[in-house]
Amino acid sequence: MLKPKKRIHKQDLREDKFVKFSLQAKSYLDENYQKLSRYVLVAAGVVIVFLFFYYNNKQASEEAYSQLGIAQIEFANGNLTNANERLVRLIDDFADTDAAEQGMFLLANIYYQQKKFDDARLYFEKFVDEYSGSDILLASGYAGLAACEETVNNFARAAELYERAANMTPDFPESDHQFYLAALCYKKAGNLEKAKSIFSQLADDAKSESQMKEAEAQLVLLDNKD
């Protein structure tokens, strides 16, 4: 007498597949235990190295900002020499931090105030080349570099830098003054057409009435010169 065929349910198939997969997985783990152990150790090593560098970079960043803060206090109190020395150490010891980049800007300003214009130009150039933060601070860096160019009568270059600074932050109140300085430098460089163009723009659109009047006065002088 034939036995009736056993009816196979979907659940039985799923259970059979799970059992088969479990056995295959166990067999693979048994055969590759040492290899997998190496992979786990390598992955753990990568995580440890990452955490180590993150912790050290975090500490370096905090220390760098601490040094920058002290230098800023020295600068505010008029102790330029002390601020200068601390900023030089900050830039040397923490070169890859944001604080060091900002320290370049402050150091350049100190050198400018001390009339060490070659040193000021060097650090303003490093700052605008390396800094990637606030546009306002970066624009100030270009304006500082322009002021250094003025000290050696390089008026055409100064004008370009002032104009670049102003165009970076057109809504910032200082931008009108930077445009005005650019026009003055174009005038000194003999580029009267460019100077007139900027003065005219300021006479029409400057944010302050005093800046408008100064631009209008310059236009009168240029017209009389013609």
C-alpha positions in Angstrom: 0.0 0.0 0.0 1.4 3.4 -1.0 1.9 6.0 1.6 0.2 9.3 0.9 2.7 11.9 -0.2 3.5 14.4 2.5 2.3 17.8 1.7 5.1 20.4 1.6 4.2 23.8 3.1 6.0 27.1 2.3 7.1 27.3 6.0 8.8 23.9 5.6 10.7 25.2 2.6 11.8 28.4 4.4 12.9 26.3 7.4 14.9 24.0 5.1 16.5 26.9 3.3 17.4 28.5 6.7 18.9 25.3 8.0 20.9 24.9 4.7 22.1 28.5 4.9 23.1 28.1 8.6 25.1 25.0 7.8 26.8 26.7 4.9 27.6 29.8 7.0 29.0 27.7 9.8 31.2 25.8 7.3 32.5 29.0 5.8 33.3 30.5 9.2 35.1 27.3 10.2 37.2 27.3 7.1 37.9 31.1 7.0 38.2 31.8 10.7 41.7 33.0 10.7 41.2 35.2 7.6 38.1 36.8 9.1 39.9 37.4 12.3 42.6 39.3 10.5 39.9 41.5 8.8 38.2 42.2 12.1 41.6 43.1 13.7 42.5 45.4 10.7 39.1 47.1 10.9 39.5 47.6 14.6 43.0 49.0 14.1 41.7 51.5 11.5 39.0 52.7 14.0 41.6 53.0 16.8 44.0 55.0 14.6 41.1 57.3 13.4 40.1 57.9 17.0 43.7 58.6 18.0 44.1 61.2 15.3 40.7 62.7 15.9 41.5 63.1 19.6 44.9 64.6 19.0 43.6 67.0 16.3 40.8 68.1 18.6 43.2 68.8 21.4 45.6 70.6 19.0 42.7 72.7 17.8 41.6 73.6 21.3 45.2 74.5 22.3 45.6 76.6 19.1 42.5 78.6 19.8 43.6 79.1 23.3 46.9 80.6 22.0 45.0 82.7 19.5 42.8 84.1 22.2 45.7 85.1 24.4 47.4 86.8 21.4 44.2 88.7 20.7 44.1 89.9 24.3 47.7 91.0 24.1 46.9 92.8 20.8 43.9 94.6 22.3 46.0 95.7 25.2 48.6 97.2 22.9 51.2 94.6 23.7 52.2 94.1 20.1 55.5 92.4 20.7 54.0 89.8 23.0 51.1 89.2 20.6 53.6 88.9 17.7 55.7 86.3 19.4 52.8 84.2 20.4 51.3 84.3 16.9 54.5 83.2 15.3 54.6 80.2 17.7 50.9 79.5 16.9 51.5 79.4 13.2 54.7 77.3 13.5 53.3 74.8 16.0 49.7 74.4 14.8 50.1 75.1 11.1 47.1 72.9 10.0 44.5 74.5 12.3 41.9 77.2 11.6 43.3 79.2 14.5 46.7 79.4 12.8 45.1 80.7 9.6 43.3 83.4 11.6 46.5 84.1 13.5 48.2 84.9 10.1 45.6 87.7 9.6 46.2 89.2 13.0 50.0 88.9 12.7 49.9 90.7 9.3 47.9 93.5 10.9 50.5 93.8 13.7 53.4 94.0 11.2 51.5 96.7 9.3 51.0 98.7 12.5 54.7 98.4 13.2 55.4 99.6 9.6 57.1 96.3 8.8 55.3 96.3 5.4 57.3 93.5 3.8 56.5 91.1 6.7 52.9 92.3 6.6 52.6 91.6 2.9 54.1 88.1 3.3 51.5 87.1 5.9 48.6 88.8 4.1 49.5 86.8 1.0 49.7 83.5 3.0 46.4 84.3 4.6 44.5 84.9 1.4 46.1 81.9 -0.2 45.2 79.5 2.6 42.2 80.8 4.4 38.8 79.3 3.5 36.5 80.6 6.1 34.5 83.8 6.5 34.3 85.9 3.3 34.3 89.1 5.5 37.6 88.1 7.0 39.0 87.0 3.7 38.0 90.4 2.1 39.8 92.2 4.9 42.8 90.1 4.1 42.7 91.3 0.5 42.2 94.9 1.7 45.2 94.6 4.0 47.3 93.2 1.1 46.2 96.2 -1.0 47.3 98.6 1.7 50.7 97.0 1.6 50.9 97.5 -2.2 50.1 101.2 -1.7 53.1 101.6 0.6 55.4 100.8 -2.4 53.3 102.9 -4.8 52.0 99.8 -6.7 48.6 101.6 -7.1 47.3 99.5 -10.0 47.7 96.3 -8.0 46.3 97.9 -4.9 43.2 99.0 -6.8 42.6 95.5 -8.1 42.9 94.1 -4.6 40.6 96.7 -3.0 38.0 96.1 -5.7 38.3 92.3 -5.2 37.8 92.7 -1.5 34.7 94.9 -2.0 33.1 92.5 -4.5 33.5 89.6 -2.1 31.1 91.2 0.4 29.0 93.7 -1.5 26.3 93.9 1.3 28.9 94.5 4.0 29.1 98.2 5.0 32.9 98.3 4.6 32.6 97.4 0.9 31.7 101.0 -0.1 34.9 102.2 1.5 36.9 99.5 -0.2 35.4 100.5 -3.6 36.3 104.1 -2.8 39.9 103.2 -2.0 40.0 101.2 -5.2 38.9 104.2 -7.2 41.5 106.4 -5.5 44.2 103.9 -6.4 43.0 103.7 -10.0 43.2 107.5 -10.1 46.8 107.4 -8.8 47.7 104.7 -11.3 46.4 106.9 -14.1 43.4 104.8 -14.9 40.9 107.7 -14.8 38.1 105.9 -16.7 38.0 103.1 -14.1 38.2 105.6 -11.3 35.3 107.6 -12.7 33.2 104.5 -13.1 33.6 103.4 -9.5 33.1 107.0 -8.1 29.9 107.3 -10.2 28.6 104.0 -8.8 29.3 105.2 -5.3 27.7 108.6 -5.9 24.5 106.8 -6.9 24.4 103.7 -4.7 26.6 104.1 -1.7 25.0 103.0 1.6 26.0 106.1 3.5 25.4 109.7 2.6 29.0 110.7 3.6 30.4 108.1 1.1 28.2 109.5 -1.6 29.4 113.0 -1.0 33.0 112.0 -1.0 32.5 110.1 -4.3 30.7 113.2 -5.8 33.6 115.4 -4.7 36.1 113.1 -6.5 34.0 113.2 -9.6 34.2 117.0 -9.6 37.9 116.9 -9.2 38.3 114.5 -12.1 36.0 116.6 -14.3 38.0 119.7 -13.6 41.2 117.8 -14.3 39.8 117.0 -17.8 
